[in-house]
Amino acid sequence: MSVLDQILDDYLKRFLEGNRAGRYLAGKLNDCGIGLMPVLDHVTIRTHNVERRSRQFLELGYREDKGIGLLEFDSWWAKVYRKPGYPAFFIDQAYDDDRGKESLIPHWVNDHGDECFHHIAVLVENIESAISSLERDGFRMAGDIVGGPSSDLRQVFTEPETRNGKVYSVLELIERHNGYAGFLPPQADSLMESTRR
């Protein structure tokens, strides 16, 4: 097992320990022999410093997705890193100036650090069906689906799991169409705000 595979395996194990919806879905996928890794669209790390935090993954063969470039939001920003055969890494942080004051990210990083996943995004064929399946087994969504039925990208977060009374992790369901592999800033910002507590 490569160093990168070990890191992903460790982070996924820790994520699944702290996220019931993720454990449920991983169990179902394991039961039918698929496993979680083939359906991961992306994984997200929150940090105080994207450039510093991304170094570990750049050393393991990831490259910044220059086609997407810097994703900028009202109070935070992100970069996407890719390596063929692996899920994309979405690494985000709050702005260091006054714009970052309202961001959820610094508090989350202070509570949980930046060596774990905030969320994993599972690629689904039909987001409504995936939501119905999870809801039948007691899981709830944090908000409505972001992105319309005819859009290239549709997303939703589960309600957050907590650790020590603080929001910890969410599972994201993501539906993609027309070969779209990017991230839409208004959608990402709406998803983040759906877990504000």
Backbone hydrogen bonds, N-H to C=O, Kabsch-Sander energy under -0.5 kcal/mol:
donor,donor_aa,acceptor,acceptor_aa,energy
6,Q,2,S,-2.3
7,I,3,V,-2.4
8,L,4,L,-2.7
9,D,5,D,-2.5
10,D,6,Q,-2.6
11,Y,7,I,-2.9
12,L,8,L,-2.8
13,K,9,D,-2.4
14,R,10,D,-2.3
15,F,11,Y,-2.6
16,L,12,L,-2.9
17,E,13,K,-1.9
18,G,14,R,-1.1
18,G,15,F,-0.8
19,N,16,L,-0.8
23,R,19,N,-2.3
24,Y,20,R,-2.8
25,L,21,A,-2.4
26,A,22,G,-2.7
27,G,23,R,-2.5
28,K,24,Y,-2.2
29,L,25,L,-2.6
30,N,26,A,-2.6
31,D,27,G,-2.2
32,C,28,K,-1.2
33,G,30,N,-1.6
34,I,29,L,-2.3
35,G,29,L,-1.0
39,V,36,L,-1.5
40,L,37,M,-1.4
41,D,121,A,-3.3
42,H,121,A,-0.9
43,V,88,A,-2.5
44,T,119,H,-2.6
45,I,90,F,-2.0
47,T,92,D,-2.2
53,R,49,N,-2.6
54,S,50,V,-2.5
55,R,51,E,-0.7
55,R,52,R,-0.8
56,Q,53,R,-0.6
57,F,54,S,-0.6
58,L,54,S,-2.3
59,E,55,R,-2.5
61,G,58,L,-1.5
62,Y,57,F,-2.5
63,R,82,R,-2.2
65,D,80,V,-3.3
66,K,64,E,-1.4
68,I,65,D,-0.6
69,G,65,D,-2.3
71,L,78,A,-2.7
72,E,70,L,-0.7
73,F,76,W,-2.3
77,W,93,Q,-2.8
78,A,71,L,-2.2
79,K,91,I,-2.1
81,Y,89,F,-2.7
82,R,63,R,-2.9
86,Y,83,K,-2.0
88,A,41,D,-1.6
89,F,81,Y,-2.8
90,F,43,V,-2.9
90,F,88,A,-0.5
91,I,79,K,-2.5
91,I,89,F,-0.6
92,D,45,I,-2.2
92,D,90,F,-0.5
93,Q,77,W,-2.4
95,Y,75,S,-1.6
100,G,97,D,-1.7
101,K,98,D,-1.6
102,E,99,R,-0.5
103,S,100,G,-1.4
108,W,104,L,-1.8
109,V,105,I,-2.8
110,N,106,P,-2.6
111,D,107,H,-2.0
112,H,108,W,-2.5
113,G,109,V,-2.8
118,H,44,T,-2.7
119,H,44,T,-0.8
120,I,170,V,-0.8
121,A,42,H,-3.1
122,V,120,I,-0.5
122,V,172,E,-3.0
123,L,39,V,-3.0
123,L,121,A,-0.5
124,V,174,I,-2.8
130,A,126,N,-2.2
131,I,127,I,-2.5
132,S,128,E,-2.5
133,S,129,S,-2.4
134,L,130,A,-2.2
135,E,131,I,-3.1
136,R,132,S,-2.2
137,D,133,S,-0.9
137,D,134,L,-0.6
138,G,135,E,-1.8
139,F,134,L,-2.3
142,A,157,F,-2.7
143,G,157,F,-0.6
146,V,155,Q,-3.4
147,G,145,I,-0.6
151,S,148,G,-2.1
154,R,175,E,-2.3
155,Q,146,V,-2.1
156,V,173,L,-1.7
158,T,171,L,-2.2
159,E,140,R,-2.9
161,E,169,S,-3.1
163,R,166,K,-2.7
166,K,163,R,-1.6
168,Y,161,E,-3.6
169,S,161,E,-0.7
170,V,118,H,-1.5
172,E,120,I,-2.7
173,L,156,V,-2.6
174,I,122,V,-2.4
175,E,154,R,-2.8
177,H,152,D,-2.4
180,Y,177,H,-1.9
187,Q,184,L,-0.6
188,A,184,L,-2.5
189,D,185,P,-2.4
190,S,186,P,-2.0
191,L,187,Q,-2.5
192,M,188,A,-2.3
193,E,189,D,-2.3
194,S,190,S,-1.3
195,T,192,M,-1.5
196,R,193,E,-1.5
